[in-house]
Amino acid sequence: MPANTHVETVVRRFRENDFEVISVVVDPADAQQVLYGTVTRDGVLVGSYYCTDQFRQSGWRVLGPDGTHLVFGDEPVELTCDGDAVFLLMKNADSPA
């Protein structure tokens, strides 16, 4: 990428029930690639998610509010899209402790 190329980045927000999802999106007019995002509930962090393969927009990892990866067995959970990561965080917050 040439040094004088400007890549636009925006922050997108939406609410669903008591949750607010905030995503950082690169090139919103064209490629619309999500870099990472957070999910909060009533202003309290539920968790965050980020993309491990930005080129393919796949390999989404999910972090709990303490910054540790959500794991399945010994491996970090890796999802195919950012929507799955948001869904997992919302469902995880709704699960009884």
DSSP file (Angstrom, degrees, kcal/mol; ACC not computed):
  #  RESIDUE AA STRUCTURE BP1 BP2  ACC     N-H-->O    O-->H-N    N-H-->O    O-->H-N    TCO  KAPPA ALPHA  PHI   PSI    X-CA   Y-CA   Z-CA
    1    1 A M              0   0    0      0, 0.0     0, 0.0     0, 0.0     0, 0.0   0.000 360.0 360.0 360.0 129.0    0.0    0.0    0.0
    2    2 A P    >   -     0   0    0      0, 0.0     3,-1.6     0, 0.0     0, 0.0  -0.256 360.0-119.7 -60.9 149.7    1.5    3.4   -1.0
    3    3 A A  T 3  S+     0   0    0      1,-0.3     0, 0.0     3,-0.0     0, 0.0   0.764 111.3  55.5 -63.5 -26.7    2.5    5.6    1.9
    4    4 A N  T 3  S+     0   0    0      2,-0.1     2,-0.4     0, 0.0    -1,-0.3   0.380  79.7 115.8 -90.3   5.9    0.0    8.4    0.8
    5    5 A T    <   -     0   0    0     -3,-1.6     2,-0.6     1,-0.0     0, 0.0  -0.602  54.6-151.2 -77.4 130.4   -3.0    6.1    0.9
    6    6 A H        -     0   0    0     -2,-0.4     2,-0.6     2,-0.0    -2,-0.1  -0.907   5.9-161.7-105.1 123.6   -5.6    7.1    3.4
    7    7 A V        -     0   0    0     -2,-0.6     2,-0.3    20,-0.0    -2,-0.0  -0.920  16.7-135.1-105.9 123.2   -7.8    4.3    4.8
    8    8 A E        -     0   0    0     -2,-0.6    19,-3.6    18,-0.0     2,-0.4  -0.559  19.9-169.3 -79.2 138.4  -11.0    5.4    6.5
    9    9 A T  E     +A   26   0A   0     -2,-0.3     2,-0.3    17,-0.2    17,-0.2  -0.993   6.7 179.0-127.5 135.0  -11.9    3.9    9.8
   10   10 A V  E     -A   25   0A   0     15,-2.7    15,-3.0    -2,-0.4     2,-0.5  -0.895  25.1-128.6-130.5 162.4  -15.3    4.4   11.5
   11   11 A V  E     -A   24   0A   0     -2,-0.3     2,-0.4    13,-0.2    13,-0.2  -0.957  23.8-163.6-111.0 127.9  -16.9    3.2   14.7
   12   12 A R  E     -A   23   0A   0     11,-2.9    11,-2.8    -2,-0.5     2,-0.4  -0.905   5.5-171.1-113.7 141.4  -20.4    1.6   14.4
   13   13 A R  E     +A   22   0A   0     -2,-0.4     2,-0.3     9,-0.2     9,-0.2  -0.966   9.4 167.6-129.7 145.0  -22.8    1.0   17.3
   14   14 A F  E     -A   21   0A   0      7,-1.9     7,-3.0    -2,-0.4     2,-0.4  -0.984  21.2-139.3-150.5 156.8  -26.0   -0.8   17.7
   15   15 A R  E     +A   20   0A   0     -2,-0.3     2,-0.3     5,-0.2     5,-0.2  -0.903  14.6 179.7-116.3 143.0  -28.2   -1.9   20.6
   16   16 A E  E >   -A   19   0A   0      3,-2.3     3,-2.5    -2,-0.4     2,-0.2  -0.924  66.6 -47.9-142.3 117.4  -30.0   -5.2   21.1
   17   17 A N  T 3  S-     0   0    0     -2,-0.3    -1,-0.0     1,-0.3    24,-0.0  -0.416 125.0 -20.1  54.9-124.6  -32.0   -5.6   24.2
   18   18 A D  T 3  S+     0   0    0     -2,-0.2    24,-1.7    -3,-0.1     2,-0.3   0.379 120.6  96.9 -91.3   4.0  -29.7   -4.5   27.1
   19   19 A F  E <   -AB  16  41A   0     -3,-2.5    -3,-2.3    22,-0.2     2,-0.4  -0.696  53.9-161.3-100.1 145.5  -26.5   -5.0   25.0
   20   20 A E  E     -AB  15  40A   0     20,-2.4    20,-2.5    -2,-0.3     2,-0.5  -0.996   8.3-160.7-121.4 130.2  -24.5   -2.4   23.1
   21   21 A V  E     -AB  14  39A   0     -7,-3.0    -7,-1.9    -2,-0.4     2,-0.5  -0.938   5.8-171.8-111.4 128.4  -22.1   -3.6   20.3
   22   22 A I  E     -AB  13  38A   0     16,-2.4    16,-2.5    -2,-0.5     2,-0.4  -0.985   6.8-176.5-121.6 125.8  -19.4   -1.3   19.2
   23   23 A S  E     -AB  12  37A   0    -11,-2.8   -11,-2.9    -2,-0.5     2,-0.6  -0.952  23.3-139.1-124.5 142.3  -17.3   -2.3   16.1
   24   24 A V  E     -AB  11  36A   0     12,-2.8    11,-3.0    -2,-0.4    12,-0.8  -0.898  28.2-167.4 -97.8 121.4  -14.3   -0.6   14.5
   25   25 A V  E     -AB  10  34A   0    -15,-3.0   -15,-2.7    -2,-0.6     2,-0.4  -0.930  10.8-149.6-118.3 131.2  -14.7   -0.9   10.7
   26   26 A V  E    S+AB   9  33A   0      7,-3.2     7,-1.9    -2,-0.4   -17,-0.2  -0.809  79.2   2.9 -97.8 138.9  -12.0   -0.2    8.1
   27   27 A D  S > >S-     0   0    0    -19,-3.6     5,-2.7    -2,-0.4     3,-1.4   0.946  71.2-177.5  55.7  58.9  -13.0    1.2    4.7
   28   28 A P  T 3 5S+     0   0    0      0, 0.0    -1,-0.1     0, 0.0    -2,-0.1   0.722  75.4  55.8 -64.0 -22.1  -16.7    1.5    5.4
   29   29 A A  T 3 5S+     0   0    0    -21,-0.1    -2,-0.1     2,-0.0    -3,-0.0   0.693 126.9   6.7 -82.4 -17.7  -17.6    2.6    1.9
   30   30 A D  T < 5S+     0   0    0     -3,-1.4    -3,-0.1    -4,-0.1    -4,-0.0   0.588 134.8  16.1-128.1 -82.6  -16.1   -0.3    0.2
   31   31 A A  T   5S-     0   0    0     -4,-0.1    -4,-0.1     2,-0.1    -5,-0.0   0.820  72.1-158.6 -76.4 -32.4  -14.6   -3.4    1.9
   32   32 A Q      < +     0   0    0     -5,-2.7     2,-0.6    -6,-0.2    -5,-0.2   0.944  18.9 179.7  50.8  60.0  -16.2   -2.9    5.3
   33   33 A Q  E     -B   26   0A   0     -7,-1.9    -7,-3.2    -6,-0.0     2,-0.5  -0.809  22.1-140.1 -94.4 125.0  -13.8   -5.0    7.3
   34   34 A V  E     -B   25   0A   0     -2,-0.6    -9,-0.2    -9,-0.2     3,-0.1  -0.706  17.2-175.8 -82.1 128.3  -14.4   -5.2   11.0
   35   35 A L  E     -     0   0A   0    -11,-3.0    16,-1.8    -2,-0.5     2,-0.3   0.893  61.8 -36.5 -87.7 -49.0  -11.1   -5.1   13.0
   36   36 A Y  E     -BC  24  50A   0    -12,-0.8   -12,-2.8    14,-0.2    -1,-0.4  -0.968  57.0-167.1-165.0 171.2  -12.5   -5.7   16.5
   37   37 A G  E     -BC  23  49A   0     12,-2.3    12,-2.2    -2,-0.3     2,-0.3  -0.979  12.3-133.5-160.7 171.4  -15.4   -4.8   18.7
   38   38 A T  E     -BC  22  48A   0    -16,-2.5   -16,-2.4    -2,-0.3     2,-0.4  -0.938   7.5-151.2-131.2 155.0  -16.8   -4.8   22.2
   39   39 A V  E     -BC  21  47A   0      8,-2.7     7,-3.1    -2,-0.3     8,-1.6  -0.997  18.4-179.9-126.2 127.0  -20.1   -5.9   23.8
   40   40 A T  E     -BC  20  45A   0    -20,-2.5   -20,-2.4    -2,-0.4     2,-0.4  -0.882  16.3-153.0-122.0 157.9  -21.4   -4.2   26.9
   41   41 A R  E >  S-BC  19  44A   0      3,-2.7     3,-1.8    -2,-0.3   -22,-0.2  -0.972  82.4 -18.5-132.7 118.2  -24.5   -4.7   29.0
   42   42 A D  T 3  S-     0   0    0    -24,-1.7   -23,-0.1    -2,-0.4     3,-0.1   0.868 130.2 -51.5  52.0  39.2  -25.9   -1.8   30.9
   43   43 A G  T 3  S+     0   0    0      1,-0.2     2,-0.4   -23,-0.0    -1,-0.3   0.451 115.1 115.4  82.6   1.6  -22.5   -0.1   30.6
   44   44 A V  E <  S-C   41   0A   0     -3,-1.8    -3,-2.7     1,-0.0    -1,-0.2  -0.895  73.1-109.8-107.9 132.3  -20.5   -3.1   31.9
   45   45 A L  E     +C   40   0A   0     -2,-0.4    -5,-0.3    -5,-0.2     3,-0.1  -0.396  32.5 177.7 -63.0 125.1  -18.1   -4.9   29.6
   46   46 A V  E     -     0   0A   0     -7,-3.1     2,-0.3     1,-0.4    -6,-0.2   0.797  59.6 -70.9 -91.1 -40.4  -19.3   -8.4   28.6
   47   47 A G  E     -C   39   0A   0     -8,-1.6    -8,-2.7    17,-0.2    -1,-0.4  -0.969  42.1-114.6 168.0-176.7  -16.3   -9.1   26.3
   48   48 A S  E     -CD  38  63A   0     15,-1.9    15,-3.1    -2,-0.3     2,-0.3  -0.878  15.0-153.7-140.6 171.9  -14.6   -8.2   23.1
   49   49 A Y  E     -CD  37  62A   0    -12,-2.2   -12,-2.3    -2,-0.3     2,-0.3  -0.984   8.0-173.9-148.2 153.7  -13.7   -9.9   19.8
   50   50 A Y  E     -CD  36  61A   0     11,-1.8    11,-2.4    -2,-0.3     2,-0.5  -0.981  27.2-109.8-150.0 159.7  -11.1   -9.5   17.1
   51   51 A C  E     - D   0  60A   0    -16,-1.8     3,-0.3    -2,-0.3     9,-0.2  -0.778  16.4-171.0 -96.2 129.0  -10.2  -10.9   13.7
   52   52 A T  E    S+     0   0A   0      7,-1.8     2,-0.3     6,-0.5     7,-0.2   0.650  87.0  39.0 -90.6 -17.0   -7.2  -13.1   13.3
   53   53 A D  E  >> + D   0  58A   0      5,-1.5     4,-1.5     1,-0.1     5,-1.5  -0.753  64.1 173.9-133.3  86.1   -7.3  -13.1    9.5
   54   54 A Q  T  45S+     0   0    0     -2,-0.3    -1,-0.1    -3,-0.3    -2,-0.1   0.803  76.9  61.3 -65.5 -29.4   -8.3   -9.7    8.3
   55   55 A F  T  45S+     0   0    0      1,-0.2    -1,-0.2     2,-0.1    -2,-0.0   0.923 119.8  25.2 -63.5 -44.3   -7.8  -10.6    4.6
   56   56 A R  T  45S-     0   0    0     -3,-0.3    -1,-0.2     2,-0.1    -2,-0.2   0.528 101.9-129.2 -95.1  -8.0  -10.5  -13.3    4.7
   57   57 A Q  T  <5S+     0   0    0     -4,-1.5     2,-0.3     1,-0.2    -3,-0.2   0.936  70.8 112.7  54.4  50.0  -12.4  -11.7    7.6
   58   58 A S  E   < +D   53   0A   0     -5,-1.5    -5,-1.5     1,-0.2    -6,-0.5  -0.850  31.2  65.6-139.2 175.0  -12.4  -15.1    9.4
   59   59 A G  E     -     0   0A   0     20,-0.7    -7,-1.8    -2,-0.3     2,-0.4   0.965  62.5-170.0  74.4  54.6  -10.9  -16.6   12.5
   60   60 A W  E     -DE  51  79A   0     19,-2.9    19,-2.9    -9,-0.2     2,-0.3  -0.667   4.4-160.0 -85.0 127.7  -12.7  -14.5   15.2
   61   61 A R  E     -DE  50  78A   0    -11,-2.4   -11,-1.8    -2,-0.4     2,-0.4  -0.795   5.7-146.2-104.7 149.2  -11.4  -14.8   18.7
   62   62 A V  E     -D   49   0A   0     15,-0.6     8,-2.8    -2,-0.3     2,-0.4  -0.953   8.5-162.6-122.2 133.9  -13.5  -13.9   21.8
   63   63 A L  E     -DF  48  69A   0    -15,-3.1   -15,-1.9    -2,-0.4     6,-0.2  -0.912  14.8-132.5-114.8 141.4  -12.2  -12.4   25.0
   64   64 A G    >   -     0   0    0      4,-3.0     3,-1.9    -2,-0.4   -17,-0.2  -0.223  41.6 -89.2 -78.1 177.7  -14.1  -12.3   28.3
   65   65 A P  T 3  S+     0   0    0      0, 0.0   -18,-0.1     0, 0.0   -20,-0.1   0.720 127.6  57.9 -64.7 -20.2  -14.3   -9.1   30.4
   66   66 A D  T 3  S-     0   0    0      2,-0.2     3,-0.1     3,-0.0   -19,-0.1   0.436 119.7-107.7 -89.5   1.1  -11.0  -10.0   32.2
   67   67 A G  S <  S+     0   0    0     -3,-1.9     2,-0.3     1,-0.3   -20,-0.0   0.466  77.8 127.9  89.7   2.3   -9.1  -10.1   28.9
   68   68 A T        -     0   0    0      1,-0.1    -4,-3.0     3,-0.0    -1,-0.3  -0.694  64.2-105.7 -92.5 147.0   -8.7  -13.9   28.7
   69   69 A H  B     -F   63   0A   0     -2,-0.3     2,-0.4    -6,-0.2    -6,-0.3  -0.386  29.5-116.1 -65.9 141.8   -9.8  -15.9   25.6
   70   70 A L        -     0   0    0     -8,-2.8     7,-3.2     7,-0.2     2,-0.3  -0.681  44.7-159.6 -72.1 133.4  -12.9  -17.9   25.8
   71   71 A V  E     -G   76   0B   0     -2,-0.4     2,-0.5     5,-0.3     3,-0.1  -0.836  28.1-154.2-122.8 155.4  -11.7  -21.5   25.4
   72   72 A F  E >  S-G   75   0B   0      3,-2.9     3,-1.5    -2,-0.3     2,-0.5  -0.962  84.0 -36.2-123.4 109.2  -13.1  -24.8   24.3
   73   73 A G  T 3  S-     0   0    0     -2,-0.5    -2,-0.1     1,-0.2     0, 0.0  -0.681 126.0 -31.2  72.1-124.2  -10.9  -27.4   26.0
   74   74 A D  T 3  S+     0   0    0     -2,-0.5    -1,-0.2    -3,-0.1    -3,-0.0   0.434 122.6  86.7-103.7  -1.8   -7.5  -26.0   25.9
   75   75 A E  E <  S-G   72   0B   0     -3,-1.5    -3,-2.9     1,-0.1     2,-0.1  -0.778  83.1-108.1-105.1 142.6   -7.9  -24.0   22.7
   76   76 A P  E     -G   71   0B   0      0, 0.0    -5,-0.3     0, 0.0     2,-0.2  -0.397  43.3-103.9 -61.2 140.2   -9.2  -20.5   22.2
   77   77 A V        -     0   0    0     -7,-3.2   -15,-0.6   -15,-0.2     2,-0.4  -0.482  39.5-166.6 -63.1 132.0  -12.7  -20.4   20.6
   78   78 A E  E     -E   61   0A   0     -2,-0.2   -17,-0.2   -17,-0.1     2,-0.2  -0.982   4.6-169.7-128.2 120.9  -12.3  -19.4   16.9
   79   79 A L  E     -E   60   0A   0    -19,-2.9   -19,-2.9    -2,-0.4   -20,-0.7  -0.604  27.4-126.6-108.5 165.9  -15.4  -18.4   15.0
   80   80 A T  S    S+     0   0    0    -21,-0.2     2,-0.3    -2,-0.2    -1,-0.1   0.699  86.1  20.2 -88.7 -19.7  -16.0  -17.8   11.3
   81   81 A C  S  > S-     0   0    0    -23,-0.1     4,-1.3   -21,-0.1     3,-0.5  -0.981  72.5-115.2-148.4 160.8  -17.6  -14.3   11.5
   82   82 A D  H  > S+     0   0    0     -2,-0.3     4,-2.3     1,-0.2     5,-0.2   0.822 112.5  61.9 -65.2 -31.7  -18.0  -11.3   13.8
   83   83 A G  H  > S+     0   0    0      1,-0.2     4,-2.4     2,-0.2    -1,-0.2   0.871 101.7  52.1 -61.8 -37.1  -21.7  -11.9   14.2
   84   84 A D  H  > S+     0   0    0     -3,-0.5     4,-2.5     2,-0.2    -1,-0.2   0.883 108.1  51.7 -65.4 -37.9  -21.0  -15.3   15.8
   85   85 A A  H  X S+     0   0    0     -4,-1.3     4,-2.3     2,-0.2    -2,-0.2   0.918 110.8  47.3 -64.5 -43.9  -18.6  -13.7   18.2
   86   86 A V  H  X S+     0   0    0     -4,-2.3     4,-2.4     2,-0.2    -2,-0.2   0.928 112.4  50.2 -62.2 -45.5  -21.3  -11.1   19.2
   87   87 A F  H  X S+     0   0    0     -4,-2.4     4,-2.6     1,-0.2     5,-0.2   0.920 110.1  50.1 -59.0 -45.9  -23.9  -13.9   19.6
   88   88 A L  H  X S+     0   0    0     -4,-2.5     4,-2.7     1,-0.2    -1,-0.2   0.911 110.6  49.3 -61.4 -43.6  -21.6  -15.9   21.8
   89   89 A L  H  X S+     0   0    0     -4,-2.3     4,-1.8     2,-0.2    -1,-0.2   0.908 112.5  47.6 -63.6 -41.4  -20.8  -13.0   24.0
   90   90 A M  H  X S+     0   0    0     -4,-2.4     4,-1.4     2,-0.2    -2,-0.2   0.924 115.0  45.0 -65.8 -43.7  -24.5  -12.1   24.5
   91   91 A K  H  X S+     0   0    0     -4,-2.6     4,-0.9     1,-0.2    -2,-0.2   0.882 111.2  53.6 -67.5 -38.2  -25.4  -15.8   25.2
   92   92 A N  H  < S+     0   0    0     -4,-2.7     3,-0.4    -5,-0.2    -1,-0.2   0.866 108.0  50.6 -64.1 -36.0  -22.5  -16.1   27.6
   93   93 A A  H  < S+     0   0    0     -4,-1.8    -1,-0.2     1,-0.2    -2,-0.2   0.808 109.6  51.2 -70.6 -30.0  -23.7  -13.1   29.5
   94   94 A D  H  < S+     0   0    0     -4,-1.4    -1,-0.2    -5,-0.1    -2,-0.2   0.636  89.6 100.3 -82.1 -14.1  -27.2  -14.5   29.7
   95   95 A S  S  < S-     0   0    0     -4,-0.9     2,-0.1    -3,-0.4    -3,-0.0  -0.462  83.5-108.1 -73.2 141.1  -25.9  -17.9   31.1
   96   96 A P              0   0    0      0, 0.0    -1,-0.1     0, 0.0    -2,-0.1  -0.423 360.0 360.0 -66.3 145.0  -26.2  -18.4   34.8
   97   97 A A              0   0    0     -2,-0.1    -2,-0.1    -4,-0.1    -3,-0.0   0.471 360.0 360.0 -73.7 360.0  -22.9  -18.3   36.6
